[in-house]
């Protein structure tokens, strides 16, 4: 096999794909890309049973209300609930890192 190194093989495949796509007309290029996107949406769940489509995440206020209503007192409790799967989809595991500008502390609530 001429390209045993996996990185070199991937690089070669990328270069070949770029050259191939450059030769196509704009319409055909868009058709191929749309076909690839649709194929992946349809077949990704079949290949991987644990596949979840990408969810949109909630804003800071929703995270804050969830913490207040569920009685979470500190970051350790938040992370433990997230790790055990008690949080719904769209909730960050570490909101202090995701909302650095809005986040002050778990102990300081308005």
N, C-alpha and C positions, 0 to 999 in steps of 0.2 A: 504494500500500500504506500503510495508516494507521500501522503501527508499523515504521518502517524500522530504527530502532535495535535491535540484537539484544538488548541488556540489557533494554530496556523490553518487548520481545516476550516474553522469558523470564519477567519479573516478572508480566506480564499472564496468561501461561499458568499460572503457579503459583497466582495468586489465583483464577483460574477453576476450577482443579482442586480447590482447597480448598473453594470454595463448592459445587461439585458433590458432592464426597465428604461434606460436612457434611449434605447433603439425604438421603443414602442411609441405610438402616438399618445397624446394626452388622454384621449377618450379611452383607449385600451388600458392605459396605466390605471386610470380611475376605476375601470371595471374590475381589473384584477385585484386592486386594493379593497374594493367593496366586497368582492367575493371572499377574500381572505378574512375580512372582519366578520361577515355573516357566518362563514364556516366555523370560525372560532367560537362565536356565540352559541351556535347550535351544538357543537361537538365537545366543547370543554366540559360541560356537566356530565356527559357520558363517560369521558375518559377518567375523570377524577370524581368519585362520589362525594368527597368533602368540599367540592368547589362551591363557593358562594359568590354571586355577582357583587361587584363593587357597590358599596352603599354610600350614601351621602351622610356626612357627619353633622351632628347637631351643633348649635352655637353655644357660646359660653353660658348664657342665661339658662338654657335647658340643663346643662351639666350641673350648674349651681343649684337649681331647683331639685334635681334628682338627689343630690347630696343632702340637701336639707330635709326633703320628704322621707328619704330612706334612713335617716339618722346616722349617716356616716360622719364620724368625728375627725378622722385624720387620713393622711395619705396611705398609710399602711392598710387601713380598713378598705379604702377605695380600691387599692391594688388587689387585695385579697378577694373582694367581691368580683372584680373584673376577671381575675385569674380563674375563679371557680365557675364563671359563666353566668353570673346573676345579672349582668348589665345587658341591656338590649343592644342590637346592632346599631351602629352609628354613634356609639359612646367611646371616647378615647380611654385608653388604659392609664394614661398619665396626663391629665388635663393641665397640670402645672407646666409641662413642657410644650403642650400644644397651644395654650393660651397665655404665653408669657406676659404680654402687655396687660391683659385683663385680670390675670390671676394675682392675688395677694397672698392669701394663706387659707388653710382650711379652718383655722381658729378664728379669723376675723371675718365675720359675716355682717352684712348691713342689716 
